[in-house]
Amino acid sequence: MLYEIEILETRRIAELAAAARDARDRALTSLREAELGEPPPARGEHHAAGSLGFAGVPREPTHEALLEAIEGLLPDIRRKLWAVMRTGCGDYARADWDRAMAAAEDLSDDSIVSDLAEEVDLHDKLMKGLYEIGAAAQSSPPA
């Protein structure tokens, strides 16, 4: 499935994704719901801008760093990263790794980069994917 270096790269991308998500969330904090023209939610806390993803806010340096890191990966590693993300989404199970990789092979490189870089919950999905395929405990993160 994944070699140790690929697991470490996945964790590095996940950390960059978490930083980009935090910056995005801070940028959305000042945006009032009334400015978005959305009706108030029926129950509970809700912020309509939360569904905008990264497209709803100006590019932050952290998101640029995430995009550059993804683009800097070898195409094979990007495809594995995409497969890990889709596994973390629940689209594939551990036993479906070959199917996930086959699906990644069918996508263009630009599509994979876009899918990864624009996924707001990339950190969570990568970490869940690593757990699902049994790679979460294979190596410890660098100190």
Stockholm file with secondary structure:
# STOCKHOLM 1.0

chainA/1-143         MLYEIEILETRRIAELAAAARDARDRALTSLREAELGEPPPARGEHHAAGSLGFAGVPREPTHEALLEAIEGLLPDIRRKLWAVMRTGCGDYARADWDRAMAAAEDLSDDSIVSDLAEEVDLHDKLMKGLYEIGAAAQSSPPA
#=GR chainA/1-143 SS CCCHHHHHHHHHHHHHHHHHHHHHHHHHHTCCGGGGTCCCCSSSCCCGGGGGGGGGSCCCHHHHHHHHHHHTSCHHHHHHHHHHHHHHHTSSCGGGHHHHHHHHHTSCHHHHHHHHHTCTTHHHHHHHHHHHTTCTTTSCCCC
#=GC SS_cons         CCCHHHHHHHHHHHHHHHHHHHHHHHHHHTCCGGGGTCCCCSSSCCCGGGGGGGGGSCCCHHHHHHHHHHHTSCHHHHHHHHHHHHHHHTSSCGGGHHHHHHHHHTSCHHHHHHHHHTCTTHHHHHHHHHHHTTCTTTSCCCC
//
